Amino acid sequence: MSRLVLGLDMDGVILDNTVSKIRVARDLGFNISPNEAQSDVIEGVLPKEVIDVLRERIYGDTALNLVSPLVKGAQQGLAKIRSLGLECFLISRRRNPAIARAALIKNRLWPDYFNEANSFFVEHAEDKNIKAKELNIGAYLDDQPSVLEKLNDVPNRFLMDRFDNFGGLTFDHIRVNSWDNFLSHIL
Ligand SMILES: [Mg+2]
């Protein structure tokens, strides 16, 4: 039997931008809670033009990226995956891979875990599906239901729902609330 190939999203799965989002939102005049900072939830909380500015700052500012910590358990989870010899790919929709890389370097994940060969930056959710299929990914972990919904060619879709936002979803996926929880499903 071939071994499980894993695919990972970056923001909200590996990098935790929650505090930066709350701070930037406050600078723009809005108070949001950690669960409202989640990428799909925020769409219903802030006006679109505010979200556009917030995203540009969060994902386009190197300094802000360098202060974002890792999601709790991500480092240990990646170490565990590697110790078991499982293949693992990063597929992100970040528009500026250089800034993404800087954050991974700062957190000692690049080039230790991720590098040019196993990291991919694509534009749309549909492109994640195409890339996942090409890489033969058997399980993909993402924090956005709106993205996971598009990954129709991934046999096992995992939703990282750290803030318990998405209890009522109906599409075919497994909801986890932590890295430990995710690992307990796949290992
Ligand atoms: Mg994400």
Boltz pocket constraint, residues with backbone or C-beta under 6 A from the ligand:
constraints:
  - pocket:
      binder: B
      contacts: [[A, 9], [A, 10], [A, 11], [A, 12], [A, 13], [A, 39], [A, 142], [A, 143], [A, 144]]
      max_distance: 6.0
